[in-house]
Amino acid sequence: MHQGLIIKGYGGFYFVQSEQHIYRCRGRGRLKRDEQSLLVGDRVLFTIMDNGAGVIEKVLPRRNALKRPPVANVDQAILVFALANPEPDLKLLDRLLILCEVERIDILICFNKVDLVSGQSASKLAGIYQGAGYEVIFTSAIKKMGIENLREKVKGKISVVAGPSGAGKSTLLNALEPGMSLKTGEISSKLKRGKHTTRHVELLPVAGGFVADTPGFSNLYLPDMKKTELGCYFPEISDLAGQCRFLDCLHLQEPDCAVKAAIDKGIISQCRYQNYVAFLSEVMARERIYE
C-alpha cells in the first residue's frame, strides 16, 4: 500500500501524488458506505492496480478541513483582497478571518494591486489588521511587487488562497510560478466585480509547497457558534474580554466594558467592531430560530 496526497478531484476521480508520480484513483466502496468524504489535501493510503490506476483505501487523520473552499490539512490561509478595482470588502474579509480562527489555521492577509492606491491609504488599511494581530503583506501581480516575499510564505506548506473574484488570485499564482498559465478574469466594468474563472479546487505545486486555487465567491455563512463565542474569534476583542465586568459581556451596552473603552480610545478599529456587531446580530438571530 502506498501513501499520497490528493491534489485534485474531478469527474469522480481523485489524482493522488506519491513521491514524483501522480495516480488517477477512485475511492474504495467502503469509504462511501462509511460516509467518509474525500477532499483535496487529504493524505491517503492507496493501492496501485495492474493498469496503473489506483484505489484509495483509507483517509489518514486530518489536521483540519474547510467547507468552503473544501480543502483538508491546510497549514495557512492566504486571504487575497484587492486594494482597488474592486474595492476591498472588509466584511467578507472579517468573515473569512473568523472561519480561519475557528479552524485554527494560520492567516496571511495579502492586499493586492498596491500600485493602484497611495501608500498612506494602504498603510491605514493594513494598520487595522496588524493592530488585530494579523500578518499583512502588499503585492502587485502586474508590477511584480512583493512576489518574492509571498513566495517565501508558501514554501513548504499547504496554503489555501481565498478571496473574492477580481482580487487577482490567479494572476498572483501565475506570477509566483511563471508558466502555470491559470485562467484570469477581467473585471466587469459594469458590475465592478470579478467574473468567476476558477472551476475546481486543485493543489498546485508552488515554491516547494502546495497552493489551493479556489473558486471565487461573494458570500460566506458564519460557522455555528454561541453569541458569547463570537468575540473569541476577534483577537483584539478576545485579548480584552477578560477585563470586562461581566464574564459573558457581549460588548454592546454593558457597563464597564473594556472592549468599548478600547474602541473609544482608538485601540480597536471602529470598522472591525461594526462588523463584529453585524455578525453578532446574525448569530443571535440564528440562536432564536433554534430555541
N, C-alpha and C positions, 0 to 999 in steps of 0.2 A: 504494500500500500504506500502511496506517495502523499506528501503534504504540499499544498499550494495555496495560492491566493486568488480569489475570484476578482478579475479585473473588469469584466463586462458581462452583462446578462442581456440576451437579445433573442427574440423568437423562440423562447423555450429552452435555449441553450445557455450554458454558462462557460465562459472562457477563463480557464484556470492557468495561472503562471506558476511553474515549478522550475526553479533554477533558471535556465536560459530558454526553456521551452514553454509554449502555450498550447494547452489541450482544450478541445471543444468537448464539453461534458454535459450530461444530463444528470438530474438528481435521482437517486435511488427511490423507488416507490415508497419505501417505509418513511422517508422524510415527509412525504405528503400525508401519509396516514397519521404520522405524529404531529401534523400541522406545523412542521418546522420550516419556516421560510428561508430562502437563500437570498443573501444580499451581497451586492458589490462590497468588497472589503472583508468578507468572511474568509477566515483561514479554514481550510477543509482537508479532509482525508479522502483520497480518490484512488480508484483502480484504473489501470490502462488496459483497454480491450485489444484484441488481436488486430483490429483495423486502425489502431492508433487513437481512437476516441476514448473518452474517459467517462466514468460513472462516479458521482460524488456519493460517498458512503456516510460521511459524518461531518457535522459542522462543529468546529472546536469552539470552546467558550469565548464569548465576545467581551471586549472591554466596555463597549457602548454600542448604541445603534440609534441613528437618527431616522425619523419617519419621513421628513421632507427636508432635504433630499434623502432618499433611502440608502444610506451608507453605513457600514459597520466598522468598528475598530479605528475610529478617527483619532489621530493624535492632536490635530489642531483644526480650527475653522478660520479660514481667511475670508473675512467679510468685505467684499468689494463694493464700494459706492462711489459714483462719480461726484465730483465737486460741482460740476455744471454739465448741462446738456446730457441727461436730465438733472434737475436739482436733486440733492440728496433727500431721501425720505427717511428722516430720523426716527419716525415712529416704527417703520419697518426694521430699521437697524436695531432699535431697542428690543423689538420682538425677537429678532434673531439672537441677540445677546442673551435674552432670558432662556431661550432654547438651549444655547450652548452652556449656560450656567447650570441648568437642570441636569444636563448630561455630563457635566464636569469636564468639558473639553476646553483646552487652551484656546485663546482667542487672539487673533491679529486683525486689527481694523486697517484696511487698505483704502485710502482715499485716492482715487484715480483721477486723471485729467487735471492734475495740479497746474498744468500750463495754462488752463483757461480761467484761473482766478488769481487774485492778488495774494501775496504772501501773508498779509495781515488777515485776510479772510480765512485762508487755510489754517493758520495758526490758531485763530479763535475757535474754529470748529474742533480742531484736534485737542485743544485745551479742555473742552468739555469732557472728552472721553479719557484723556490722560489723567484728568483730575479724579475720574472714577476708578482709575487703576488699570486701564487697558493700554496695551501697546498699539501705537498708531504709526503707520508709515505712509509716505506720499509716493505716488508713481504717476508717470505719464507713459502709457503704452506707445503712443505715437511718437513722442520725443525721446523715448528710451531713457526716461528719468526714473531712478530708484529701482531699476530692474535687477541689478546685481545684489542689492540689499534683499529684495524679495526672493531671489534665487537661493540665497543662504538660508532663508527662513523655511524653505520647503525641503531642503536637503535632508535625506534620511528619514522622512516622515510620511505618513499618510495624511494628506490635508484635503479638506473639503473647501472648495471655492464657491461661495454663495453670495447672493445679492440680486438686485433687480435687473431686469433686462435693460440693456443700454449702458450699463456701468462700465463695460469694457472687459468683461471676464475673459472671453475668448481671445481678444486682442492681446491681453496681458500674457495668456498662456503661449500664444504664438511668439511673443517677444522673449519669454523665458526659454523656449525651446524652438529656435528657428527651424522651419521645415515641418512643423507639426500641422500647419495649414488647417486649423479649425475654421468652420464657417463663422463669419462675423456678420452681425446685422447692422443695418443702417438705422439711425434714429428717425422716427417718423416726425416730419416737420409739422404735421397737423396735430398729432396726439401728444407729441413731446415725450414719448416713452418708447422703449426699445421693442422691436419685434422679436418674438421668441424664435431662436435659431438652433438651440441645442436640443436634441431629440431623445437622448437617453443618458443614463448615468454611466460613466466609464472612468476607470483609474488609468491615468496617463502617466507614463514614466517621465519624470522631470527632475533633473539635478540630483540623481541618486535616490530620489524618493518617488512617491506617487501623489498625483493631484486628481481629485474628483471634479470633473467638469460637469455641472448640473444644470437641469432645465431652469429657465428663468421663471420667476413668479412675482406676483404683486401683492399677495396677501398670505398671512400665516396665522393660524389659531394658536392661542396660548396653551401650554400644557395644562393638564388638570392640576389644580392646587387649591389650598385653602387661602382665604383672604389674608390671613396672618403670615402666610409663607411668601407672598409676592415680594416683600421688602428684602428677603434673603437673597434675591437674585439681582438686586441693585447693590453692588459692592459698597458704594458710598453711603447708602441708607443703612445697610447691614452693619457697617462699622460704627454707626452712631446709635443704633436702635437700643442698645443696652443702657444708654444714658437717659432714655425717656422714663417718665414717672411710671407709666404702665407697661407691663411686660407684653401685653397684646396691643400696643399702640399701633394704629393704622396710619399715623402721621397726617391726619386730616385736620380735625378741630380739637384734638385732645390737649389739655393743659400740660405745660412743662414738657413739650416735645422737643427733643434735641435735634431731630431732623428738620423741623420747621425753623428752629433757631438758626441752623446752618444755612438754610435757604435764604433767610433774611440777611445773613452776613455775606452771601455770595460764595459760600464754601461748596454748596451743592448747586448744580445747574438748574435754573428755573425750567428749562426745556425738558431736561430729564425728569424732573419732578412732575411736570404736567403730563408726560407720558405715563408715569407711574400711576397717577390719579385716574387717567383714562383706562389703563389696564385693570386697575383695582375695580372700577365700575363693571368691567366685563366679567371679572372673576366673581364678584358679588352677585351679579345677575344670574350667572350660571349656578351659583350656590342656591339661589331662591328657586330655580327651576327644579332642582333635585331634592328640595326639602320635603 
